């Protein structure tokens, strides 16, 4: 997946500022961040391939499976740079499903399932992504970093389907969990989802917590301005 340039606060707030409401700023930033999240997830899975591949190098099935995962992931990245996410997803979907089926029970198959979930998410097939993330959550119970990313993408998928209550539950699980990372991201996402639900008090509470507890967050200044606009 191609790396996305991180949007700065100055750039965010300068774009058509006179026409944007605070809610619009929130949604605009979230749209940019979703791309960054997808990239982060893809990079993490790629690292997972390398680490897990080394750990299981002696197992022949794992060795073959990881080689296929790396091959198809590289093909997907190439296709995604040349065409839409939906087209690239359709081109590699069967290949990833074959790994999941043919090498069931291996670490490589679980990594392939998460990669396919991420690819289907970017391709707009939210139902497939939701199913794959849910099916593989327990398999990564000892890796809170990956679980946090999975829960975030589950939230984004639910939000894209306008299933706001379910999306809020996924983001809130990150906020409430002691093991999870990306809590500031989850709070920012919660505020956006609560806005979609029309839950103004919950939205304000999430933003206030982000402002008070995460002063070093990339969302801090934007959240502070949103809070000021809601008062």
GIBEL-V929055 format. One record per helix or strand of 2 or more residues. SS is the DSSP state (H for helix, E for strand). FROM is the first residue (numbers start at 1). TO is the last residue. If there is no record, write none. Layout:
SS_FROM_TO ; SS_FROM_TO
//
This chain:
H_9_14 ; H_17_19 ; H_22_55 ; H_60_80 ; H_85_102 ; H_107_122 ; H_126_136 ; H_138_140 ; H_144_160 ; H_164_176 ; H_183_197 ; H_200_213 ; H_220_230
//
